[in-house]
Amino acid sequence: MLDVLEPVRPWVDQWLWLKIHNGLLTPKDFYKGKEYGCRLNQEGRGPFFSAWYDEAESFLRAPMRDSLALLLKTVRQYRYSVE
């Protein structure tokens, strides 16, 4: 199921980069470990999720719509070619 989200990943990355660049998150908001890699710590989660729910949906609306349209077109073409 996560593969469906992959076409939108560049826009998610761009949104996050803009948030980091504007000071929403700093290196102190992350921790790095061998088991899980680099992740937001508890202090970073609050600002991240607040911004995500306030801003990300409108920022990602067009890329998500376009990606979903392409996915549906591909699925329909596959369905008709199999029948």
MARVEX-932465 format. One record per residue: x, y, z of N, C-alpha, C in turn; residue in three letters. Coordinates in steps of 0.001 Angstrom, whole numbers, plus 500000, padded with zeros to 6 digits. Example, Ala and Ser with C-alpha at 12.3 -4.5 7.8 and 13.67 -1.06 7.14 Angstrom:
<sites>
[site [513190 494310 507800] [512300 495500 507800] [513200 496700 507800] "ALA"]
[site [512850 497750 507080] [513670 498940 507140] [512900 500030 507870] "SER"]
</sites>
This chain:
<sites>
[site [500811 498801 500000] [500000 500000 500000] [500855 501263 500000] "MET"]
[site [501999 501236 500646] [502842 502418 500679] [503384 502775 499308] "LEU"]
[site [503464 501817 498395] [503922 502118 497049] [503023 503136 496362] "ASP"]
[site [501766 503189 496735] [500843 504165 496167] [501281 505578 496542] "VAL"]
[site [501941 505739 497654] [502385 507054 498104] [503705 507494 497471] "LEU"]
[site [504445 506573 496896] [505766 506902 496367] [505752 508027 495327] "GLU"]
[site [504769 508108 494421] [504789 509220 493461] [504696 510595 494117] "PRO"]
[site [504174 510667 495330] [504006 511948 496020] [505212 512268 496909] "VAL"]
[site [506087 511308 497106] [507216 511487 498028] [508052 512730 497739] "ARG"]
[site [508346 513080 496467] [509151 514302 496253] [508489 515559 496812] "PRO"]
[site [507162 515636 496748] [506468 516810 497276] [506438 516795 498805] "TRP"]
[site [506333 515621 499386] [506429 515517 500848] [507817 515945 501287] "VAL"]
[site [508839 515459 500583] [510212 515846 500897] [510404 517356 500761] "ASP"]
[site [509843 517935 499705] [509961 519378 499498] [509283 520139 500633] "GLN"]
[site [508090 519707 501012] [507368 520364 502096] [508192 520310 503382] "TRP"]
[site [508736 519135 503691] [509530 518978 504908] [510800 519830 504836] "LEU"]
[site [511452 519846 503687] [512663 520654 503545] [512352 522131 503797] "TRP"]
[site [511234 522608 503255] [510852 524001 503491] [510610 524264 504974] "LEU"]
[site [510000 523332 505663] [509749 523482 507100] [511063 523517 507880] "LYS"]
[site [511991 522654 507520] [513288 522633 508204] [514053 523927 507895] "ILE"]
[site [514041 524321 506632] [514744 525534 506217] [514195 526767 506943] "HIS"]
[site [512900 526787 507213] [512268 527920 507895] [512337 527812 509415] "ASN"]
[site [513036 526819 509930] [513278 526726 511361] [512266 525939 512163] "GLY"]
[site [511333 525264 511505] [510349 524474 512256] [511037 523363 513036] "LEU"]
[site [511996 522716 512402] [512732 521628 513039] [514225 521918 512963] "LEU"]
[site [514955 521476 513977] [516403 521627 514015] [517010 520264 514327] "THR"]
[site [518315 520120 514211] [518940 518831 514521] [518603 518300 515919] "PRO"]
[site [518333 519184 516871] [518006 518721 518222] [516642 518028 518291] "LYS"]
[site [515827 518164 517225] [514501 517533 517188] [514553 516092 516672] "ASP"]
[site [515753 515584 516428] [515927 514238 515894] [516844 513425 516793] "PHE"]
[site [516694 512118 516705] [517688 511240 517317] [518083 510206 516291] "TYR"]
[site [519273 509671 516457] [519796 508708 515496] [520250 507480 516263] "LYS"]
[site [519801 506318 515819] [520202 505074 516458] [520403 503983 515428] "GLY"]
[site [521145 502958 515802] [521426 501866 514877] [520176 501086 514514] "LYS"]
[site [519259 500939 515458] [518083 500098 515219] [517053 500763 514306] "GLU"]
[site [516805 502065 514484] [515731 502724 513743] [516194 503854 512827] "TYR"]
[site [517458 504150 512779] [517940 505226 511932] [517649 506587 512535] "GLY"]
[site [517422 507577 511695] [517163 508943 512132] [515651 509158 512224] "CYS"]
[site [515203 509616 513388] [513770 509815 513612] [513532 511072 514432] "ARG"]
[site [512319 511578 514315] [511926 512704 515163] [511862 512252 516610] "LEU"]
[site [512356 513096 517515] [512181 512780 518924] [510858 513382 519400] "ASN"]
[site [510543 513233 520651] [509259 513688 521175] [509102 515205 521018] "GLN"]
[site [510183 515957 521239] [510111 517412 521107] [509839 517841 519665] "GLU"]
[site [510330 517087 518701] [510129 517432 517301] [508776 517030 516753] "GLY"]
[site [508167 516034 517356] [506879 515545 516839] [505763 516572 516954] "ARG"]
[site [505725 517313 518036] [504662 518305 518224] [504630 519339 517111] "GLY"]
[site [505743 520053 516884] [505742 521048 515807] [505516 520428 514426] "PRO"]
[site [506087 519237 514202] [505924 518595 512902] [504458 518279 512621] "PHE"]
[site [503803 517573 513541] [502422 517168 513288] [501468 518350 513271] "PHE"]
[site [501747 519364 514047] [500918 520570 513998] [500993 521200 512605] "SER"]
[site [502207 521363 512086] [502380 521924 510740] [501805 521000 509677] "ALA"]
[site [501991 519687 509856] [501484 518724 508876] [499981 518860 508717] "TRP"]
[site [499263 518878 509832] [497799 518941 509758] [497297 520318 509348] "TYR"]
[site [498072 521370 509609] [497645 522712 509225] [497974 523054 507782] "ASP"]
[site [499080 522528 507248] [499589 523009 505967] [499777 521963 504879] "GLU"]
[site [500118 520758 505253] [500552 519790 504244] [499435 519391 503295] "ALA"]
[site [498218 519274 503783] [497134 518828 502903] [496962 519775 501719] "GLU"]
[site [496929 521072 501979] [496753 522008 500870] [497990 522036 499972] "SER"]
[site [499184 521897 500554] [500420 521882 499778] [500474 520662 498858] "PHE"]
[site [499959 519537 499337] [500064 518272 498600] [498826 517935 497773] "LEU"]
[site [497792 518742 497843] [496530 518411 497169] [496716 518150 495677] "ARG"]
[site [497351 519054 494952] [497516 518888 493503] [498408 517695 493165] "ALA"]
[site [499579 517534 493788] [500389 516353 493461] [499684 515034 493782] "PRO"]
[site [498939 514997 494874] [498220 513758 495208] [497135 513471 494183] "MET"]
[site [496415 514512 493782] [495351 514341 492790] [495936 513845 491467] "ARG"]
[site [497020 514447 491033] [497643 514054 489769] [498195 512635 489833] "ASP"]
[site [498805 512282 490957] [499351 510929 491111] [498249 509888 491137] "SER"]
[site [497158 510197 491815] [496038 509266 491859] [495419 509095 490471] "LEU"]
[site [495306 510187 489722] [494759 510097 488364] [495634 509208 487487] "ALA"]
[site [496943 509354 487592] [497859 508514 486815] [497752 507059 487236] "LEU"]
[site [497662 506815 488532] [497513 505453 489022] [496224 504817 488505] "LEU"]
[site [495128 505543 488586] [493851 505011 488097] [493901 504747 486594] "LEU"]
[site [494516 505634 485842] [494654 505429 484397] [495436 504157 484112] "LYS"]
[site [496518 503944 484847] [497346 502750 484661] [496568 501486 485008] "THR"]
[site [495844 501513 486105] [495052 500350 486523] [493974 500050 485490] "VAL"]
[site [493318 501079 484991] [492275 500857 483968] [492865 500283 482686] "ARG"]
[site [494015 500764 482267] [494656 500229 481073] [495034 498771 481276] "GLN"]
[site [495539 498465 482438] [495914 497072 482741] [494670 496195 482751] "TYR"]
[site [493609 496667 483378] [492388 495878 483466] [491833 495564 482084] "ARG"]
[site [491815 496562 481224] [491266 496343 479884] [492169 495491 479010] "TYR"]
[site [493457 495517 479258] [494368 494709 478441] [494323 493239 478860] "SER"]
[site [493893 492962 480088] [493821 491577 480595] [492533 490896 480148] "VAL"]
[site [491486 491672 480000] [490171 491081 479660] [490109 490536 478278] "GLU"]
</sites>
